[in-house]
Amino acid sequence: MARETAWHSSGIESLDGAKNAEDHLLAQRLRDQIEQLPEKFRRVLQLSIVEDMDANDAAAVLGIPAGTVRSRLHTARKLLLETMQ
């Protein structure tokens, strides 16, 4: 379970200490939106960003084709972009 929430303290953490309250609020909003993603999208995002895995490595972990990982990662990013605008 720790791996599933590891991104909370990785990657975005540099904004947590920011003096600019707007940056902090934006980072929190991004975390909230990531939490709202369907699990299949959230998992590929986590493996890509937190674990720094490429599509082939993430595919091996998830037991799905690398093309599916790339597709889900693209969709996850698109959904986040839409909700953050």
C-alpha positions in Angstrom: 0.0 0.0 0.0 2.9 2.4 0.6 3.9 2.2 -3.0 0.4 3.2 -4.1 0.6 6.4 -2.2 4.3 7.0 -2.6 3.8 9.7 -5.1 2.2 11.8 -2.4 5.7 12.5 -1.1 7.6 12.2 -4.3 7.9 14.4 -7.3 5.4 17.0 -6.1 7.0 17.4 -2.6 9.2 20.3 -3.7 6.1 22.4 -3.9 5.1 21.5 -0.4 7.8 23.7 1.1 7.2 26.6 -1.3 6.5 29.9 0.3 4.0 30.7 -2.4 0.6 29.6 -1.2 -0.8 29.4 -4.7 1.9 26.8 -5.6 0.9 24.8 -2.5 -2.8 24.9 -3.4 -2.1 23.9 -7.0 0.0 20.9 -5.8 -2.8 19.8 -3.4 -5.3 20.2 -6.2 -3.2 18.0 -8.5 -2.8 15.4 -5.8 -6.6 15.4 -5.3 -7.2 15.0 -9.0 -4.7 12.2 -9.3 -6.6 10.4 -6.5 -9.8 10.7 -8.5 -8.4 9.0 -11.6 -9.5 5.5 -12.2 -7.0 3.0 -10.8 -5.7 1.8 -14.1 -4.7 5.3 -15.1 -3.4 6.2 -11.6 -1.2 3.1 -11.5 0.6 3.8 -14.8 1.1 7.4 -13.7 2.5 6.2 -10.4 4.9 3.8 -12.1 6.0 6.3 -14.6 6.5 9.3 -12.3 7.3 7.8 -8.8 9.0 4.7 -9.8 10.6 6.3 -12.9 9.7 3.3 -15.1 9.5 3.3 -18.8 6.6 1.7 -20.6 8.2 -1.7 -20.9 9.1 -1.9 -17.2 5.6 -0.7 -16.2 4.1 -3.2 -18.6 6.0 -6.1 -17.0 4.9 -5.0 -13.5 1.2 -4.6 -14.5 1.1 -7.6 -16.9 -0.2 -5.6 -19.8 1.4 -4.7 -23.2 3.7 -1.6 -23.3 1.4 0.0 -25.8 -1.4 -0.2 -23.3 0.8 1.5 -20.7 1.6 4.3 -23.1 -2.1 4.7 -24.0 -3.2 4.8 -20.4 -0.4 7.3 -19.5 -1.5 9.5 -22.3 -5.1 9.3 -21.2 -4.2 10.0 -17.5 -2.3 13.1 -18.5 -5.1 14.3 -20.7 -7.7 13.8 -18.0 -5.5 15.7 -15.5 -5.0 18.5 -17.9 -8.7 18.8 -18.5 -9.6 18.8 -14.8 -6.8 21.3 -13.9 -7.8 23.9 -16.4 
